Amino acid sequence: MAVLTVIRLSDAALIWADRPLGGAISEQLDIALQTLLDEGVSPLVIDLVRVVALDSSVVEVLAQAAEDAGAIDLALHLRLPGGKRYVVRDEAELRHAIAQAYPRAA
């Protein structure tokens, strides 16, 4: 069973997960994000509403993706637990957003 679900709709994409993310999933997430950014999808939504924990390797992948998105004038649209929503374009914004929902991961 896949840990990540990627849904494409025209020029937009959604990455969704519903369990703690860490370890080996970071490589799968990195490949998915880089592929979508290379294709210029917008908006690129990362829905972590049902994810209860992230490890540092996943945060690193998300931070790099935020930097890459900002460099090509795109953004990551984060949906986080507690109804939090953020649009991030660099590592600092990503880490700030993650710290709001996952204080131990940021």
C-alpha positions as CSV (number, residue, x, y, z in Angstrom):
1,M,0.0,0.0,0.0
2,A,1.4,3.4,-1.0
3,V,2.1,5.9,1.7
4,L,1.8,8.9,-0.5
5,T,-1.0,9.6,-3.0
6,V,-0.3,11.9,-5.9
7,I,-3.4,13.3,-7.7
8,R,-3.1,15.4,-10.9
9,L,-5.9,17.7,-12.1
10,S,-5.0,19.7,-15.1
11,D,-2.0,21.9,-14.1
12,A,-2.5,21.3,-10.4
13,A,-1.3,18.5,-8.1
14,L,-2.1,17.2,-4.7
15,I,0.2,15.0,-2.5
16,W,-1.7,13.4,0.3
17,A,-0.7,11.1,3.2
18,D,-2.5,9.8,6.3
19,R,0.2,8.3,8.5
20,P,3.5,9.4,10.1
21,L,6.1,10.2,7.5
22,G,9.8,9.4,7.9
23,G,12.7,7.3,6.8
24,A,12.4,5.7,3.5
25,I,9.4,7.8,2.5
26,S,11.5,10.9,2.2
27,E,13.1,9.5,-1.0
28,Q,9.6,8.8,-2.5
29,L,8.4,12.3,-1.5
30,D,11.5,13.9,-3.0
31,I,11.0,12.2,-6.3
32,A,7.3,13.1,-6.4
33,L,8.0,16.7,-5.5
34,Q,10.9,17.2,-8.0
35,T,8.9,15.6,-10.8
36,L,5.9,17.9,-10.1
37,L,8.1,21.0,-9.8
38,D,9.9,20.1,-13.0
39,E,6.5,19.9,-14.7
40,G,5.6,23.3,-13.3
41,V,2.4,22.3,-11.6
42,S,0.5,25.0,-9.9
43,P,-0.9,24.9,-7.3
44,L,1.1,22.1,-5.7
45,V,-0.8,21.2,-2.6
46,I,0.7,19.0,0.1
47,D,-2.0,17.7,2.4
48,L,-0.7,16.6,5.7
49,V,-3.9,17.1,7.7
50,R,-4.0,13.4,8.8
51,V,-0.2,13.0,9.3
52,V,0.5,12.9,13.0
53,A,4.3,13.1,12.8
54,L,7.2,14.0,10.4
55,D,10.8,13.1,10.8
56,S,13.8,15.4,10.0
57,S,14.4,13.7,6.6
58,V,10.9,14.6,5.4
59,V,11.3,18.1,6.7
60,E,14.6,18.4,4.7
61,V,12.9,17.2,1.5
62,L,10.0,19.7,2.0
63,A,12.5,22.5,2.7
64,Q,14.4,21.8,-0.4
65,A,11.2,21.6,-2.5
66,A,10.1,25.0,-1.1
67,E,13.4,26.5,-2.1
68,D,13.2,24.9,-5.6
69,A,9.6,26.1,-6.0
70,G,10.5,29.7,-5.0
71,A,13.4,29.7,-7.4
72,I,11.0,29.1,-10.3
73,D,8.3,31.5,-9.0
74,L,6.1,28.7,-7.7
75,A,5.1,27.7,-4.1
76,L,4.1,24.8,-2.0
77,H,0.6,25.0,-0.6
78,L,0.6,23.2,2.8
79,R,-2.5,21.9,4.6
80,L,-1.6,20.9,8.1
81,P,-3.4,19.5,11.2
82,G,-5.5,21.9,13.1
83,G,-6.9,23.7,10.0
84,K,-3.6,25.4,9.4
85,R,-2.8,26.5,5.8
86,Y,0.4,28.0,4.5
87,V,1.9,29.0,1.1
88,V,5.7,28.7,1.3
89,R,8.4,29.7,-1.2
90,D,11.6,29.0,0.7
91,E,13.1,27.0,3.5
92,A,12.5,29.5,6.3
93,E,8.8,29.8,5.5
94,L,8.5,26.0,5.3
95,R,10.2,25.4,8.6
96,H,8.0,28.1,10.3
97,A,4.9,26.4,9.0
98,I,6.0,22.9,10.0
99,A,6.9,24.2,13.5
100,Q,3.3,25.3,14.0
101,A,1.9,21.7,13.5
102,Y,5.0,19.5,14.3
103,P,7.1,21.4,16.9
104,R,9.5,18.4,17.3
105,A,10.1,18.0,13.5
106,A,11.1,21.6,12.6
